[in-house]
Amino acid sequence: MANFDKTGEASLGDCDVSGLSTTMGKDFVTDAEWDVLWEANSKRMFTHQAWPTFNPAVSGHNPDDPKEVNFFADNIDDAKTKLKAYYLDMKDGMLSQIVDTWFIKIYEGSDIRGMVSVMSAKFKDGAPTGAGYSVDLDSELQQLWTAQGQTGDYRDTMVVQNTIMGLPLADGTKTAFWYYSWYVQVATNNIMYAAIKPEGYDKMVQMMTGKVQKQFLYNVFEAMKQYGDLGTIPRGKYAGQTVEASPVWNYVDDNVTAAFTLGVRQDYPGYVDCDDSLKPFGWPFTTVKIGGNYPPYS
């Protein structure tokens, strides 16, 4: 589902995002950009715990240990400082020694409209923590990985989009509407994979926590399935072509468990239009089904 034209009221995958520009690199947003991003996303990130470290059950926060160093916050003002500190730690602190990191920045003209933080799933060689991964292995995705003829741990060359902060467009289109249209653009995928491929990564997942965020992700999955078993794309450049829905992996209706969906797959209609010099990249799948079923396979 990509490159849809905007017709009438904005809806999922149907927003004109041609006025947006995107960069992906190691630099964080400016202080002024951070202020406006936080102002628009503070309740989502803190109150609704879209960033899981604000939940003490996830962060492991111990209120009785005054020497504890983490990014937990128990009030919304402190949360702004702690979340920024986390991002800066990704940029050039301890986290940058453990995982490779990037920041995707999305602009409408000169105005920031979104930021996505990205980190590698596998720890760097020589990381002070030793070998490991920043995300748990999902048994069903590993099952699909194997069923599709792949070997090893799928996380080894994978990156994770772990936080998303957005702002409405100038015409009032909300982030929930424009973001998906932006995310599936060929140009967006070219930018993202041009950034991660030189560092040895070739696939991506988008992670979400918090009940509201995860429900949105699941609604996208259900909407795509409504096109049919193999959904026919209704409009735009790829109209009439078919694509399987994007499953939500590890979905639990709670405020803690991380759920995720896959980045570009090689069976997407748009993959053929991506930059040939970057290929192969994305998930090397011909289907996301096992035995004709979407996950959960059991």
C-alpha positions in Angstrom: 0.0 0.0 0.0 2.0 3.0 -1.2 2.0 6.2 -3.1 -1.7 6.9 -2.6 -3.1 10.2 -3.8 -5.0 12.3 -1.3 -8.7 12.3 -2.1 -11.2 13.8 0.3 -10.6 13.4 4.0 -7.3 11.9 4.9 -7.4 8.2 5.8 -4.9 5.4 6.3 -2.4 5.2 3.5 -4.2 8.0 1.6 -2.3 11.1 2.5 -0.3 13.3 0.2 3.2 13.2 1.7 5.0 14.7 -1.3 5.8 17.9 0.7 7.7 16.0 3.4 11.5 15.5 3.3 13.4 12.9 5.3 16.9 12.5 6.7 18.4 9.6 8.7 21.7 9.9 10.5 23.4 10.3 13.9 22.4 13.8 14.8 19.6 14.5 17.2 17.0 17.3 16.7 17.7 20.8 17.9 16.5 22.0 21.3 13.7 24.0 19.7 12.6 21.0 17.7 12.7 18.8 20.8 10.4 21.3 22.6 7.7 21.2 20.0 7.9 17.4 19.6 7.6 16.9 23.4 4.8 19.4 23.7 2.7 17.4 21.1 3.7 13.9 22.4 4.1 14.2 26.1 0.8 12.7 27.1 1.2 9.9 24.6 4.8 9.1 25.6 4.4 9.5 29.4 0.7 9.3 30.5 -0.1 6.5 28.0 3.4 5.0 28.4 4.1 4.8 24.7 7.7 4.9 25.8 7.9 1.8 28.1 10.8 3.0 30.3 8.3 5.3 32.0 6.6 2.2 33.4 8.5 1.0 36.5 7.6 -2.6 35.7 9.6 -2.3 32.5 12.4 0.0 33.6 13.3 -2.0 36.7 13.2 1.3 38.6 14.0 1.0 42.3 12.8 4.1 44.2 14.9 3.1 47.3 18.2 3.2 45.4 19.4 6.9 45.2 22.4 5.9 43.1 20.4 4.2 40.4 21.0 5.5 36.9 18.2 5.0 34.4 15.7 7.0 32.4 12.6 6.4 34.6 10.5 9.4 35.5 7.4 9.5 37.6 6.1 13.0 36.6 5.6 14.5 33.2 8.1 17.4 33.6 10.9 15.1 34.6 9.9 12.8 31.7 10.9 15.4 29.1 14.4 15.6 30.6 14.8 11.8 31.0 13.6 11.0 27.5 15.9 13.6 25.9 18.8 12.2 28.1 18.0 8.7 26.7 18.2 10.0 23.1 21.5 11.8 23.8 22.8 8.6 25.4 21.9 6.8 22.1 23.8 9.5 20.2 27.1 9.4 22.1 26.7 7.9 25.5 26.8 4.4 26.9 24.0 3.1 24.6 26.0 4.2 21.6 28.7 1.8 22.8 26.2 -1.1 22.9 24.1 -0.6 19.8 24.3 1.2 16.5 21.8 4.1 16.5 20.2 6.6 14.1 17.6 9.3 14.1 15.1 9.7 11.3 13.9 13.3 11.0 10.9 14.3 8.9 10.3 17.9 7.8 7.6 19.9 6.0 9.6 22.7 4.6 11.8 23.8 7.5 9.4 22.6 10.2 10.0 19.4 12.1 7.0 17.0 11.7 8.4 13.8 13.1 11.4 12.0 14.6 12.0 8.2 14.9 14.8 6.7 16.9 16.4 3.6 15.5 18.8 1.1 17.1 20.4 -2.2 16.1 18.8 -5.3 17.5 22.2 -7.0 18.0 24.8 -5.6 20.4 28.0 -4.3 18.8 31.1 -6.5 18.9 33.0 -5.5 22.1 30.0 -3.9 23.7 30.6 -3.4 27.5 27.5 -5.5 28.2 28.9 -8.4 26.3 27.0 -10.2 23.5 23.3 -9.9 23.4 20.3 -8.3 21.7 18.2 -5.1 22.4 15.0 -7.0 21.7 13.7 -10.5 22.5 13.4 -13.1 19.8 9.8 -13.6 18.7 9.3 -17.4 18.3 6.6 -17.0 15.6 8.7 -14.6 13.5 11.6 -17.0 13.9 9.3 -19.8 12.8 8.4 -17.9 9.7 12.0 -17.0 9.1 12.9 -20.7 9.0 9.9 -21.6 7.0 11.0 -19.1 4.3 14.3 -20.9 4.0 16.4 -18.6 6.1 19.0 -19.6 8.7 20.4 -18.1 11.9 18.8 -15.5 14.1 16.8 -13.0 12.2 17.9 -10.2 14.6 21.5 -10.3 13.6 21.1 -7.8 10.7 18.0 -6.1 11.9 17.3 -2.6 13.3 14.4 -1.5 15.5 12.4 1.7 15.2 11.8 2.0 19.0 10.2 5.4 19.5 8.1 7.6 17.2 7.2 11.3 17.8 5.1 13.2 15.3 3.3 16.5 14.7 0.2 17.3 12.5 1.0 18.6 9.0 0.3 22.3 8.1 -3.1 21.3 6.8 -4.0 19.7 10.1 -3.6 16.1 9.0 -2.8 14.1 12.2 0.3 12.0 12.6 -1.7 8.8 12.8 -2.8 9.4 9.2 0.2 10.9 7.4 2.8 8.6 9.1 1.7 5.4 7.5 1.6 7.0 4.1 5.1 8.3 4.6 6.4 5.0 6.0 5.5 3.0 2.9 6.9 5.4 0.3 9.7 4.1 -1.9 11.7 7.3 -1.2 11.4 6.7 2.6 12.7 3.1 2.2 15.6 4.3 0.0 16.6 6.8 2.7 16.4 4.4 5.6 18.2 1.5 3.9 20.9 3.8 2.5 21.6 4.7 6.1 21.7 1.2 7.6 23.1 -1.0 4.8 26.7 0.4 5.0 26.7 -0.6 8.7 25.7 -4.1 8.0 22.0 -4.1 8.5 19.3 -5.0 6.0 15.9 -5.4 7.7 13.7 -3.4 10.1 10.9 -3.7 12.5 8.7 -0.9 14.0 8.1 -1.5 17.7 5.3 0.0 19.7 4.2 -0.2 23.4 1.3 1.3 25.2 -2.3 0.1 24.7 -3.3 3.0 22.5 -0.3 2.7 20.1 -0.5 -1.1 19.9 -4.3 -0.9 19.2 -3.6 1.5 16.3 -1.0 -0.9 14.9 -3.4 -3.8 15.2 -6.2 -1.7 13.5 -3.8 -1.2 10.5 -3.4 -5.0 10.3 -7.2 -5.5 10.4 -7.8 -2.8 7.8 -5.3 -4.4 5.4 -7.0 -7.8 5.9 -10.3 -6.3 4.9 -9.0 -6.1 1.3 -9.3 -9.8 1.2 -7.0 -12.8 1.8 -4.6 -11.2 -0.6 -5.6 -7.5 -0.5 -6.1 -5.6 -3.7 -4.6 -2.1 -3.4 -7.5 0.2 -4.2 -5.8 3.3 -5.7 -2.5 5.0 -6.5 0.5 3.7 -8.4 0.1 0.1 -7.3 -3.7 0.0 -7.7 -5.0 -3.4 -8.6 -1.9 -5.2 -7.3 -2.2 -7.4 -4.2 -0.3 -7.6 -1.0 -0.7 -9.6 2.2 -1.5 -7.6 5.4 1.4 -6.6 7.7 1.0 -8.8 10.8 1.3 -7.4 14.4 3.8 -9.7 16.2 3.6 -10.3 19.9 0.4 -8.4 20.4 -0.9 -8.3 24.0 -3.6 -5.9 25.1 -1.6 -4.3 27.9 0.6 -1.3 28.6 3.9 -3.1 28.8 4.5 -5.8 26.2 6.2 -4.6 23.1 4.5 -5.4 19.8 6.0 -4.8 16.4 5.4 -5.0 12.7 7.8 -5.6 9.8 9.5 -3.0 7.7 9.6 -3.4 3.9 9.3 -7.0 2.7 10.7 -8.1 -0.7 7.2 -9.3 -1.7 5.8 -5.8 -1.5 4.8 -4.3 -4.9 6.9 -1.2 -4.1 10.1 -3.2 -3.5 10.8 -3.5 -7.2 10.9 0.4 -7.5 13.4 0.8 -4.7 17.0 1.7 -5.4 18.7 -1.3 -7.1 22.1 -0.3 -5.7 20.8 -1.0 -2.1 19.3 -4.4 -2.9 18.8 -7.0 -1.5 17.3 -5.5 1.7 14.1 -5.9 3.6 12.5 -9.2 4.8 13.2 -11.9 2.2 9.7 -13.4 2.3 7.2 -14.5 -0.3 4.4 -14.8 2.3 3.9 -14.0 6.0 1.6 -16.9 6.3 2.2 -20.5 7.5 -0.4 -23.0 6.5 -2.5 -20.2 5.0 -2.7 -18.5 8.3 -1.5 -15.1 9.6 0.2 -15.2 13.0 -0.5 -16.3 15.7 0.2 -19.5 13.8 -0.9 -21.6 16.7 
